[in-house]
C-alpha cells in the first residue's frame, strides 16, 4: 500500500479536478449533447457542481466510508457524483444501466449504499420494486423527472435540482466543509466499489482505495503507461462504455482528472457511430466487440458502394491487409515500402474511410477487457489506426501490461508497466501481478480475497499466459475456461472463438468440448452483415431466427468454420456447429453486463443444441 509522507496532501480524483479548476478554469473539461447541440462544461464549472454534490451528500449525513450508488448511462452527472463522493471520503458504486431488478437488489443490498443516483423512471422503478429489501437505502436522487415527479409519492425520492439546492444551502452554511473532508483523506479510504462481471457466480465488490486509484493515474496517465507520451488537454475521448467498468473509468474519469483530457459523452450506445464521426477523438478505447463491429461496418460500406468504388475499395483493403501484416511483423513500425503504399492509400481511400467512421484523428487506440483476434488488430493497423492491445483487471486497478507505440507485438497484451511486477506460475501457467494498485480486497468477502492475493502480495489473475521473446505477455485463456477433451488434450477455446469472431458474419462463438471426444461450437451470426449479405442475394427473411435457420446462411458460416479450422491442429478443430436462434442477452442471463458470455448459462439454455452435435452422425 502506498503511503503519504508528513506534510504531503494525498492526491485523489477530487483534488486533481479541484487543481484543474484553479489552474485552467476556462478550459473545456466535458461536452455533452442537449437537444442536438454539444454543451460545454469548463473545469471550474465541473468542480463547482462536484462540490455541490459533496455538500449535498454531507447534508444527507454521508460519513467517510459510506457508499453512494450511481445507476445511469454515461453523462455529466455520473462524473459529478463520482468526484463529489470521493471528495467527502465516501465510495462510489456503479450499476450497469442494463442491470435487471434482481441484480439491482443484490448490488444495492450487498454494498449497503445509502444514496442512489438514478437516471430516469426505468432505473427508479427498479430500485423501488425492491426497496423493502434495501434497509440501508435512504435517498434516491433522480436525474430525469419525466414520469416521476407527479406520479410517485415516496419520501426517499429527490430530484437532481433539489439535491443540488440542498448542496448550495449546505455550502452557504459550511463553505469549507468539503475541503476539510478532502484534507482528511487517507490512502486506505475506499474510493470505489467496482463489481465484477459475475461469470461464475454472484458479482464481487472490488475495493479500490484512494492509493490504488492514485497509483493507476500516475502509471497509466501521468507517466504515459498506455499512450507512450502522457496525454494532454489537447486530447479528447468519447465516453460510451459503462462507467461502472474499470476500463471506462480509466479513460473517461482518470484521464480527465490526471491529464485534463476533454471527455465527450455519447448520446447512447446506439449513437456511438454518429458521435464518433462528430467528435473525432484522439484517444479511443474499445472492447473487442466494438472493434469487431466497426470492422464489419467498414466492410459493409465497401460492399454497398457502386461497382467502381467497390472495386477500388476492395483493392485498397487488400493493400491494407498487407500493410497490417508488415506492421505486425515490425513492432508497429513501417518499412519504406509499407509507408509508401500507405501514403498513397491514405490519400485515395483510408483518410475518407477513417473520417467516415470517426477514427481519422485517433493517435492512440486500445483494445482490452477481453482477448481480440489478431486479424482485427492488423485490419485497423493497415488502415493507419495505431492499435494497441492492453491488459489489466479491476483487481489490479487496470495496471498490468500494454503494447506501447513502436513496440507492438500483435497477439500479445504487451509489456509490463514500469512499476508493475508480472510473473507466470511455473506449475499452473497462471499470470500473477504485484504493485501498489492491487485492490484492498472483496467487499465483505475475506475468504475470496485470500484466494486471489497470496501472503507475498501476488494477485492471482485467473488468466493463463506465456512470455513472447521474453518481453511481451500472451494470454492463452482463463483458467476456468480451459477445455480438457475426453482424450486428455488441454485446449484454450478463446483463441478459436476469436478466430471465428474475426469474420464479419460472426457475432458470438462458444466452443464446447470439455470431457467430449471433439470440439463443437454454438455460433451467433452478426445480423447487420449477414442481413446485408442475404439482401444482396435476394434471400428473404423476417426475423433473426428466420435468418439464422436459412440453409444458405448455415453454408456461409460453415465456410467461416472451415477457414478457421485450417489454422488449427486436428484436435483443436470445430467438427460441427449450431447457429443460435436468438441474440444473446444480458437480461436473459446469457451475457454479463460487460457482454462477456456466461458459458455455463448458454450451454444450459441450449443443451438440446449441444447434445445434437454429439449424437452419432451429427453434422
C-alpha positions as CSV (number, residue, x, y, z in Angstrom):
1,X,0.0,0.0,0.0
2,X,1.3,3.5,-0.9
3,X,1.9,5.9,2.0
4,X,1.9,9.6,2.2
5,X,4.8,11.5,3.9
6,X,4.1,14.1,6.5
7,X,3.1,17.4,5.1
8,X,2.1,15.9,1.7
9,X,-1.5,16.1,0.8
10,X,-2.9,13.0,-0.8
11,X,-3.9,13.2,-4.4
12,X,-7.4,11.9,-5.2
13,X,-9.6,12.4,-8.3
14,X,-11.3,15.2,-6.4
15,X,-8.1,17.1,-5.6
16,X,-7.0,16.7,-9.2
17,X,-10.2,18.1,-10.5
18,X,-10.0,20.9,-8.0
19,X,-6.5,21.7,-9.1
20,X,-7.5,21.9,-12.8
21,X,-10.4,24.2,-11.8
22,X,-7.8,26.5,-10.1
23,X,-5.2,26.5,-12.8
24,X,-7.2,26.2,-16.0
25,X,-10.7,27.3,-15.0
26,X,-12.0,28.1,-18.5
27,X,-10.6,25.1,-20.4
28,X,-13.3,22.7,-21.5
29,X,-13.4,19.5,-19.4
30,X,-16.7,17.9,-20.6
31,X,-19.0,18.0,-23.6
32,X,-22.5,16.5,-23.8
33,X,-25.3,16.8,-26.2
34,X,-28.5,18.6,-25.2
35,X,-31.3,18.9,-27.7
36,X,-28.9,18.1,-30.5
37,X,-26.3,20.6,-29.6
38,X,-23.0,20.0,-27.8
39,X,-22.9,21.7,-24.5
40,X,-19.5,22.6,-22.9
41,X,-18.5,22.4,-19.2
42,X,-15.3,24.1,-18.1
43,X,-13.1,22.8,-15.4
44,X,-14.4,25.5,-13.0
45,X,-18.0,24.5,-13.7
46,X,-17.1,20.8,-13.4
47,X,-15.6,21.4,-9.9
48,X,-18.3,23.7,-8.8
49,X,-21.0,21.1,-9.5
50,X,-19.0,18.3,-8.0
51,X,-18.5,20.4,-4.9
52,X,-22.3,20.9,-4.7
53,X,-22.7,17.2,-4.8
54,X,-20.2,16.8,-2.0
55,X,-22.1,19.4,0.1
56,X,-25.4,17.7,-0.6
57,X,-24.1,14.4,0.5
58,X,-22.8,15.9,3.7
59,X,-26.3,17.5,4.2
60,X,-27.7,14.0,3.8
61,X,-25.4,12.7,6.6
62,X,-22.9,10.8,4.4
63,X,-19.9,9.8,6.5
64,X,-16.4,8.6,5.5
65,X,-16.7,5.0,4.2
66,X,-20.4,5.3,3.2
67,X,-21.4,4.1,-0.3
68,X,-23.1,6.2,-3.0
69,X,-24.5,4.2,-5.9
70,X,-25.0,5.5,-9.5
71,X,-27.4,3.8,-11.9
72,X,-27.2,5.7,-15.1
73,X,-25.8,5.9,-18.7
74,X,-22.6,7.9,-19.2
75,X,-23.3,11.6,-18.6
76,X,-22.0,14.6,-16.7
77,X,-23.9,13.8,-13.5
78,X,-22.0,10.4,-13.3
79,X,-18.7,12.2,-13.0
80,X,-20.1,15.0,-10.8
81,X,-21.3,12.3,-8.4
82,X,-18.1,10.2,-8.6
83,X,-15.9,13.2,-7.8
84,X,-18.2,14.7,-5.2
85,X,-18.5,11.3,-3.4
86,X,-14.7,10.8,-3.3
87,X,-14.3,14.4,-2.1
88,X,-16.3,13.6,1.1
89,X,-14.4,10.3,1.6
90,X,-17.3,8.0,0.6
91,X,-17.2,5.3,-2.1
92,X,-18.9,5.3,-5.5
93,X,-20.8,2.1,-6.5
94,X,-21.6,1.9,-10.2
95,X,-24.5,-0.1,-11.6
96,X,-24.9,-1.1,-15.2
97,X,-27.9,0.5,-16.9
98,X,-28.8,-2.9,-18.2
99,X,-28.9,-4.5,-14.7
100,X,-32.2,-6.2,-14.2
101,X,-34.2,-5.8,-11.0
102,X,-32.7,-8.8,-9.3
103,X,-29.1,-7.6,-9.8
104,X,-30.0,-4.1,-8.7
105,X,-31.4,-5.5,-5.5
106,X,-28.2,-7.6,-4.9
107,X,-25.8,-4.8,-5.7
108,X,-27.5,-2.2,-3.6
109,X,-28.1,-4.6,-0.7
110,X,-24.6,-6.1,-0.8
111,X,-22.9,-2.7,-1.0
112,X,-25.1,-1.1,1.7
113,X,-25.5,2.0,-0.4
114,X,-27.2,4.9,1.5
115,X,-27.8,7.1,-1.6
116,X,-28.7,6.1,-5.1
117,X,-28.4,8.5,-8.1
118,X,-30.8,7.0,-10.7
119,X,-31.0,8.3,-14.2
120,X,-34.7,8.0,-15.0
121,X,-38.0,6.4,-14.3
122,X,-36.8,3.0,-15.5
123,X,-33.9,2.9,-13.0
124,X,-36.0,4.4,-10.2
125,X,-38.7,1.7,-10.8
126,X,-36.1,-1.0,-10.4
127,X,-35.0,0.4,-7.0
128,X,-38.5,1.0,-5.7
129,X,-39.5,-2.5,-6.7
130,X,-37.0,-4.0,-4.2
131,X,-37.0,-1.1,-1.7
132,X,-38.2,-3.3,1.1
133,X,-35.1,-5.5,0.6
134,X,-32.8,-2.4,1.0
135,X,-32.7,-1.3,4.6
136,X,-29.6,0.9,4.1
137,X,-31.0,2.9,1.1
138,X,-32.2,6.2,2.4
139,X,-32.3,8.5,-0.6
140,X,-32.9,8.1,-4.4
141,X,-31.8,11.1,-6.4
142,X,-33.3,11.1,-9.9
143,X,-31.9,12.9,-12.9
144,X,-34.7,12.9,-15.4
145,X,-38.1,14.0,-13.9
146,X,-40.3,12.7,-16.7
147,X,-42.8,10.1,-15.3
148,X,-41.5,10.5,-11.7
149,X,-42.2,13.9,-10.3
150,X,-46.0,13.8,-10.5
151,X,-46.6,10.0,-10.2
152,X,-44.6,8.9,-7.2
153,X,-45.0,9.7,-3.5
154,X,-42.0,8.3,-1.8
155,X,-40.1,10.3,0.8
156,X,-36.8,8.8,-0.4
157,X,-37.1,10.5,-3.8
158,X,-35.2,13.7,-4.5
159,X,-34.9,15.5,-7.9
160,X,-31.4,16.4,-9.0
161,X,-32.0,20.2,-9.0
162,X,-33.4,19.8,-5.4
163,X,-30.3,17.7,-4.5
164,X,-28.0,20.5,-5.8
165,X,-30.1,23.1,-4.0
166,X,-29.5,21.2,-0.8
167,X,-25.8,21.3,-1.6
168,X,-26.0,25.1,-2.1
169,X,-27.7,25.6,1.3
170,X,-25.1,23.4,3.0
171,X,-22.2,25.3,1.2
172,X,-23.6,28.6,2.3
173,X,-23.7,27.5,5.9
174,X,-20.5,25.4,5.9
175,X,-18.4,26.8,3.0
176,X,-15.2,24.9,3.9
177,X,-16.8,21.5,4.8
178,X,-16.0,19.7,1.6
179,X,-12.4,20.9,1.5
180,X,-11.9,20.0,5.1
181,X,-13.2,16.5,4.5
182,X,-10.9,16.2,1.4
183,X,-7.9,17.1,3.5
184,X,-8.6,14.2,5.9
185,X,-8.4,11.6,3.1
186,X,-6.4,8.6,3.8
187,X,-4.6,6.2,1.4
188,X,-6.7,3.3,2.5
189,X,-10.1,5.1,2.0
190,X,-12.2,3.1,-0.4
191,X,-12.8,5.3,-3.4
192,X,-15.0,3.0,-5.3
193,X,-16.6,-0.4,-5.3
194,X,-16.4,-2.0,-8.7
195,X,-18.4,-5.1,-9.0
196,X,-17.1,-8.0,-11.1
197,X,-18.9,-9.4,-14.1
198,X,-20.2,-12.5,-12.2
199,X,-19.5,-15.0,-15.0
200,X,-19.2,-17.9,-12.5
201,X,-21.3,-16.6,-9.5
202,X,-22.6,-13.5,-7.8
203,X,-20.7,-10.3,-8.6
204,X,-18.0,-9.5,-6.0
205,X,-17.3,-5.9,-4.9
206,X,-13.7,-4.9,-5.7
207,X,-12.5,-2.3,-3.2
208,X,-10.2,0.2,-4.9
209,X,-8.7,2.6,-2.5
210,X,-7.6,6.2,-2.9
211,X,-4.0,4.9,-3.1
212,X,-4.9,2.3,-5.7
213,X,-6.5,4.9,-7.9
214,X,-3.6,7.4,-7.4
215,X,-1.1,4.7,-8.5
216,X,-3.2,3.9,-11.6
217,X,-3.4,7.5,-12.6
218,X,0.3,8.1,-12.1
219,X,1.2,4.9,-14.0
220,X,-1.4,4.9,-16.9
221,X,-1.9,8.6,-17.4
222,X,0.8,10.9,-16.0
223,X,3.7,8.5,-16.9
224,X,2.1,7.6,-20.3
225,X,1.8,4.0,-19.5
226,X,-0.8,3.5,-22.2
227,X,-0.1,6.2,-24.7
228,X,3.7,6.3,-24.6
229,X,3.7,10.1,-24.0
230,X,1.4,11.5,-21.4
231,X,-2.0,12.7,-22.8
232,X,-2.8,16.4,-22.5
233,X,-5.8,18.8,-22.6
234,X,-5.5,18.8,-26.4
235,X,-6.6,15.2,-26.4
236,X,-10.2,14.1,-26.4
237,X,-12.1,10.9,-25.7
238,X,-15.6,9.6,-26.3
239,X,-17.2,8.1,-23.2
240,X,-19.7,5.3,-24.2
241,X,-18.8,2.1,-22.4
242,X,-20.4,1.7,-18.9
243,X,-18.6,3.9,-16.4
244,X,-19.0,1.3,-13.7
245,X,-16.4,-0.8,-15.7
246,X,-12.9,0.0,-14.6
247,X,-11.6,0.4,-18.2
248,X,-14.1,3.2,-19.0
249,X,-13.4,4.8,-15.6
250,X,-9.7,5.0,-16.6
251,X,-10.3,6.7,-19.9
252,X,-13.3,8.9,-19.0
253,X,-12.6,9.9,-15.4
254,X,-9.0,9.2,-14.6
255,X,-7.6,10.5,-18.0
256,X,-9.6,13.7,-17.4
257,X,-8.6,14.3,-13.8
258,X,-5.0,13.2,-14.4
259,X,-4.2,14.9,-17.7
260,X,-7.0,17.3,-18.5
261,X,-8.3,15.2,-21.4
262,X,-11.7,16.5,-22.7
263,X,-14.4,13.9,-22.3
264,X,-17.4,13.8,-24.7
265,X,-20.4,11.7,-23.7
266,X,-22.0,9.6,-26.4
267,X,-25.8,10.1,-26.5
268,X,-26.3,6.4,-26.2
269,X,-24.6,3.1,-27.2
270,X,-26.8,3.2,-30.3
271,X,-25.4,6.6,-31.4
272,X,-21.7,5.8,-30.9
273,X,-21.0,5.6,-34.7
274,X,-22.5,9.1,-35.3
275,X,-20.9,10.6,-32.2
276,X,-17.5,9.2,-33.2
277,X,-17.9,11.0,-36.5
278,X,-18.8,14.3,-34.8
279,X,-16.2,14.2,-32.1
280,X,-13.2,12.6,-33.9
281,X,-11.5,11.7,-30.7
282,X,-7.7,11.5,-30.4
283,X,-7.7,8.6,-27.8
284,X,-10.2,5.7,-28.1
285,X,-10.6,2.6,-26.0
286,X,-12.9,-0.2,-27.1
287,X,-13.7,-3.8,-26.1
288,X,-13.2,-6.4,-28.8
289,X,-16.9,-6.4,-29.7
290,X,-16.8,-2.7,-30.6
291,X,-13.7,-3.1,-32.8
292,X,-15.3,-6.2,-34.5
293,X,-18.5,-4.2,-35.2
294,X,-16.6,-1.2,-36.6
295,X,-14.6,-3.5,-38.9
296,X,-17.7,-5.2,-40.0
297,X,-19.3,-1.8,-40.7
298,X,-16.3,-0.8,-42.9
299,X,-16.7,-3.9,-44.9
300,X,-20.4,-3.3,-45.3
301,X,-19.7,0.2,-46.6
302,X,-17.3,-1.1,-49.2
303,X,-19.7,-3.9,-50.3
304,X,-22.6,-1.4,-50.5
305,X,-20.8,1.1,-52.8
306,X,-21.2,1.3,-56.5
307,X,-19.2,-1.1,-58.8
308,X,-16.2,1.3,-59.3
309,X,-15.9,2.4,-55.6
310,X,-16.4,-1.3,-54.5
311,X,-13.6,-2.4,-56.8
312,X,-11.3,0.4,-55.7
313,X,-12.2,-0.1,-52.0
314,X,-11.6,-3.8,-52.2
315,X,-8.2,-3.2,-53.8
316,X,-7.1,-0.8,-51.1
317,X,-8.5,-3.1,-48.3
318,X,-6.2,-5.8,-49.7
319,X,-3.3,-3.4,-49.6
320,X,-4.3,-2.6,-46.0
321,X,-4.1,-6.3,-45.1
322,X,-0.6,-6.4,-46.4
323,X,0.4,-3.2,-44.6
324,X,-1.1,-4.6,-41.4
325,X,1.0,-7.8,-41.8
326,X,4.1,-5.6,-42.2
327,X,3.4,-3.5,-39.2
328,X,2.5,-6.6,-37.1
329,X,5.9,-8.2,-38.0
330,X,7.8,-4.9,-37.4
331,X,6.6,-3.9,-33.9
332,X,4.0,-1.4,-35.3
333,X,6.7,0.4,-37.4
334,X,6.6,0.9,-41.2
335,X,9.1,-0.2,-43.7
336,X,9.9,2.1,-46.6
337,X,7.6,0.1,-48.9
338,X,4.7,-0.1,-46.5
339,X,4.9,3.6,-45.7
340,X,4.8,4.5,-49.4
341,X,1.8,2.2,-50.1
342,X,0.0,3.6,-47.0
343,X,0.7,7.2,-48.0
344,X,-1.0,6.6,-51.4
345,X,-3.8,4.5,-49.9
346,X,-4.4,7.2,-47.3
347,X,-4.9,9.9,-49.9
348,X,-7.2,7.9,-52.1
349,X,-9.1,5.7,-49.6
350,X,-8.1,5.4,-45.9
351,X,-8.4,9.0,-44.9
352,X,-12.0,9.2,-46.1
353,X,-12.8,5.8,-44.6
354,X,-11.4,6.7,-41.2
355,X,-13.1,10.1,-41.3
356,X,-16.5,8.4,-42.0
357,X,-16.2,6.1,-39.0
358,X,-14.8,8.8,-36.7
359,X,-11.3,7.5,-36.4
360,X,-9.2,9.9,-38.5
361,X,-7.8,11.9,-35.6
362,X,-7.1,8.9,-33.3
363,X,-3.5,8.9,-32.3
364,X,-3.8,6.1,-29.8
365,X,-6.4,3.3,-30.0
366,X,-6.6,0.4,-27.5
367,X,-8.5,-2.8,-27.1
368,X,-8.9,-4.6,-23.8
369,X,-11.1,-6.3,-21.2
370,X,-11.1,-9.5,-23.3
371,X,-8.9,-11.1,-26.0
372,X,-9.2,-9.8,-29.5
373,X,-8.4,-11.6,-32.7
374,X,-5.0,-10.5,-34.2
375,X,-6.8,-10.2,-37.6
376,X,-8.9,-7.4,-36.3
377,X,-5.8,-5.5,-34.9
378,X,-4.0,-5.9,-38.2
379,X,-7.1,-4.7,-40.1
380,X,-7.1,-1.4,-38.3
381,X,-3.3,-1.0,-38.3
382,X,-3.3,-1.4,-42.1
383,X,-5.8,1.5,-42.4
384,X,-3.5,3.7,-40.4
385,X,-5.1,3.4,-36.9
386,X,-2.4,3.0,-34.2
387,X,-3.9,-0.1,-32.4
388,X,-2.6,-1.5,-29.1
389,X,-3.9,-4.4,-27.1
390,X,-3.7,-3.8,-23.4
391,X,-4.3,-5.9,-20.3
392,X,-5.4,-5.2,-16.8
393,X,-8.3,-6.1,-14.5
394,X,-10.4,-4.5,-11.8
395,X,-8.5,-6.2,-9.0
396,X,-5.2,-4.6,-10.1
397,X,-6.7,-1.2,-11.0
398,X,-6.3,-2.0,-14.7
399,X,-2.5,-1.9,-14.4
400,X,-0.6,-4.9,-15.8
401,X,0.7,-4.7,-19.4
402,X,0.4,-2.7,-22.6
403,X,1.6,-2.7,-26.1
404,X,3.4,0.6,-26.5
405,X,3.8,2.8,-29.6
406,X,6.7,1.4,-31.7
407,X,6.9,-1.8,-29.6
408,X,3.8,-3.7,-30.6
409,X,3.7,-7.4,-30.8
410,X,0.3,-8.5,-32.3
411,X,-1.1,-11.5,-30.5
412,X,0.2,-10.3,-27.1
413,X,-1.1,-7.9,-24.5
414,X,2.3,-6.1,-24.3
415,X,5.0,-5.4,-21.8
416,X,4.6,-4.9,-18.0
417,X,4.1,-1.3,-16.9
418,X,7.2,0.2,-15.4
419,X,6.1,-0.2,-11.8
420,X,4.3,-3.4,-12.2
421,X,5.7,-6.9,-11.4
422,X,4.4,-9.7,-13.6
423,X,5.3,-13.3,-13.3
424,X,3.9,-16.6,-14.6
425,X,3.4,-19.5,-12.1
426,X,5.7,-22.3,-13.2
427,X,3.2,-25.1,-12.3
428,X,-0.1,-23.7,-13.5
429,X,0.8,-21.1,-16.0
430,X,-1.3,-18.5,-14.2
431,X,-0.4,-14.8,-14.6
432,X,0.4,-13.1,-11.3
433,X,0.8,-9.3,-10.8
434,X,2.0,-7.2,-7.9
435,X,2.1,-3.5,-7.3
436,X,0.6,-0.6,-5.4
437,X,-2.6,-0.8,-7.4
438,X,-3.6,-4.3,-6.1
439,X,-7.0,-3.9,-4.6
440,X,-7.7,-3.9,-0.9
441,X,-10.0,-6.9,-1.1
442,X,-13.5,-8.0,-1.9
443,X,-16.2,-6.2,0.0
444,X,-17.4,-8.4,2.9
445,X,-15.7,-11.5,1.5
446,X,-12.3,-12.1,3.1
447,X,-12.2,-15.7,2.0
448,X,-12.5,-14.8,-1.6
449,X,-9.8,-12.1,-1.1
450,X,-7.4,-14.7,0.4
451,X,-7.9,-16.9,-2.6
452,X,-6.6,-14.3,-5.0
453,X,-4.0,-12.4,-3.0
454,X,-1.3,-14.7,-1.6
455,X,0.8,-13.9,1.5
456,X,3.6,-12.4,-0.6
457,X,1.1,-9.9,-2.2
458,X,0.8,-11.5,-5.6
459,X,-2.6,-11.2,-7.2
460,X,-3.7,-14.4,-8.9
461,X,-5.5,-13.2,-12.0
462,X,-7.1,-16.4,-13.1
463,X,-5.6,-15.9,-16.6
464,X,-3.1,-18.3,-18.2
465,X,-0.3,-16.9,-20.2
466,X,3.2,-17.2,-21.6
467,X,6.1,-14.8,-22.4
468,X,6.8,-14.0,-26.1
469,X,10.5,-13.1,-26.7
470,X,10.9,-12.7,-23.0
471,X,9.3,-9.2,-23.1
472,X,5.7,-9.4,-24.1
473,X,2.9,-11.3,-22.4
474,X,0.5,-13.5,-24.3
475,X,-2.8,-14.6,-22.7
476,X,-3.9,-18.1,-23.8
477,X,-7.2,-18.2,-21.8
478,X,-9.0,-18.1,-18.5
479,X,-8.0,-21.0,-16.2
480,X,-11.7,-21.8,-15.6
481,X,-12.4,-21.8,-19.4
482,X,-9.7,-24.3,-20.4
483,X,-11.2,-27.4,-22.1
484,X,-9.9,-30.9,-21.4
485,X,-11.2,-33.3,-24.1
486,X,-12.1,-36.9,-23.5
487,X,-8.6,-37.7,-24.9
488,X,-6.9,-35.6,-22.3
489,X,-6.0,-32.7,-24.6
490,X,-5.9,-29.2,-23.0
491,X,-7.4,-26.7,-25.3
492,X,-7.8,-22.9,-24.9
493,X,-11.2,-22.1,-26.5
494,X,-10.8,-18.3,-26.7
495,X,-8.2,-18.4,-29.5
496,X,-10.6,-20.5,-31.6
497,X,-13.6,-18.3,-30.7
498,X,-11.7,-15.1,-31.5
499,X,-10.7,-16.5,-34.9
500,X,-14.3,-17.2,-35.6
501,X,-15.4,-13.8,-34.4
502,X,-12.9,-12.1,-36.7
503,X,-15.3,-12.9,-39.5
504,X,-17.8,-10.0,-40.1
505,X,-20.5,-12.6,-40.2
506,X,-20.0,-14.0,-36.7
507,X,-21.0,-12.1,-33.6
508,X,-20.7,-14.8,-30.9
509,X,-18.9,-18.1,-30.7
510,X,-18.9,-20.5,-27.8
511,X,-16.6,-23.5,-28.2
512,X,-17.7,-26.7,-26.4
513,X,-15.8,-29.9,-25.7
514,X,-14.9,-30.4,-22.1
515,X,-15.0,-34.1,-21.5
516,X,-16.1,-34.7,-25.1
517,X,-14.5,-36.6,-27.9
518,X,-14.3,-33.5,-30.2
519,X,-15.0,-29.7,-30.3
520,X,-18.2,-28.2,-31.4
521,X,-19.5,-24.6,-31.3
522,X,-22.6,-22.5,-30.8
523,X,-22.4,-19.6,-33.1
524,X,-24.4,-16.4,-33.2
525,X,-24.5,-14.5,-36.5
526,X,-24.0,-10.8,-36.9
527,X,-27.4,-9.6,-38.0
528,X,-26.3,-6.5,-39.8
529,X,-23.6,-8.1,-42.0
530,X,-25.4,-11.4,-42.6
531,X,-28.7,-9.4,-43.3
532,X,-26.9,-7.3,-45.9
533,X,-25.4,-10.5,-47.4
534,X,-28.8,-12.0,-47.6
535,X,-30.4,-8.9,-49.2
536,X,-27.7,-8.8,-51.9
537,X,-28.7,-12.4,-52.8
538,X,-32.4,-11.7,-52.7
539,X,-32.8,-14.1,-49.8
540,X,-36.0,-13.2,-48.0
541,X,-36.2,-13.4,-44.1
542,X,-38.3,-11.8,-41.4
543,X,-36.6,-12.3,-38.1
544,X,-33.2,-13.2,-36.6
545,X,-34.4,-16.8,-36.0
546,X,-35.6,-17.0,-39.6
547,X,-32.3,-15.6,-41.0
548,X,-30.2,-18.0,-38.9
549,X,-32.2,-21.0,-40.0
550,X,-31.6,-20.5,-43.7
551,X,-29.5,-23.2,-45.3
552,X,-27.7,-20.5,-47.3
553,X,-26.6,-18.8,-44.0
554,X,-25.6,-22.1,-42.4
555,X,-23.4,-22.7,-45.5
556,X,-22.0,-19.2,-45.2
557,X,-20.9,-19.9,-41.6
558,X,-19.7,-23.3,-42.5
559,X,-17.2,-21.6,-44.8
560,X,-16.0,-19.5,-41.9
561,X,-15.6,-22.5,-39.7
562,X,-13.7,-24.4,-42.5
563,X,-11.4,-21.5,-43.0
564,X,-10.6,-21.2,-39.3
565,X,-10.1,-24.9,-38.9
566,X,-7.3,-24.8,-41.4
567,X,-5.2,-22.8,-38.8
568,X,-5.5,-25.3,-36.0
569,X,-4.4,-28.8,-35.3
570,X,-7.0,-31.6,-35.9
571,X,-7.8,-31.9,-32.2
572,X,-8.5,-28.1,-32.0
573,X,-10.8,-28.0,-35.0
574,X,-14.5,-27.5,-34.6
575,X,-16.1,-30.6,-36.0
576,X,-19.7,-29.2,-36.2
577,X,-21.7,-26.2,-35.1
578,X,-25.2,-24.9,-34.5
579,X,-26.4,-21.4,-35.1
580,X,-28.1,-19.8,-32.1
581,X,-31.8,-19.0,-32.7
582,X,-31.6,-15.6,-31.0
583,X,-29.1,-12.9,-29.9
584,X,-27.6,-13.5,-26.5
585,X,-28.9,-11.0,-24.0
586,X,-27.8,-9.7,-20.6
587,X,-31.4,-9.6,-19.4
588,X,-31.7,-13.4,-20.2
589,X,-28.7,-14.2,-18.1
590,X,-26.6,-15.3,-21.1
591,X,-24.2,-12.3,-21.0
592,X,-22.6,-10.3,-18.2
593,X,-23.2,-6.6,-18.1
594,X,-19.9,-6.2,-19.9
595,X,-21.1,-8.5,-22.7
596,X,-19.0,-11.5,-21.8
597,X,-20.6,-14.8,-22.5
598,X,-21.7,-16.8,-19.4
599,X,-20.6,-20.2,-20.8
600,X,-22.5,-22.4,-18.3
601,X,-25.7,-20.4,-18.7
602,X,-25.5,-20.6,-22.5
603,X,-24.6,-24.3,-22.5
604,X,-27.6,-25.0,-20.2
605,X,-30.0,-22.8,-22.1
606,X,-29.1,-24.5,-25.4
607,X,-28.5,-28.0,-24.0
608,X,-30.5,-29.7,-26.8
609,X,-28.5,-27.9,-29.5
610,X,-25.3,-29.0,-27.8
611,X,-26.4,-32.6,-27.4
612,X,-27.5,-32.7,-31.0
613,X,-23.9,-32.1,-32.1
614,X,-22.7,-35.2,-30.2
615,X,-25.2,-37.7,-31.5
616,X,-24.0,-40.4,-33.9
617,X,-23.6,-39.0,-37.3
618,X,-24.1,-35.4,-36.1
619,X,-23.1,-32.7,-38.6
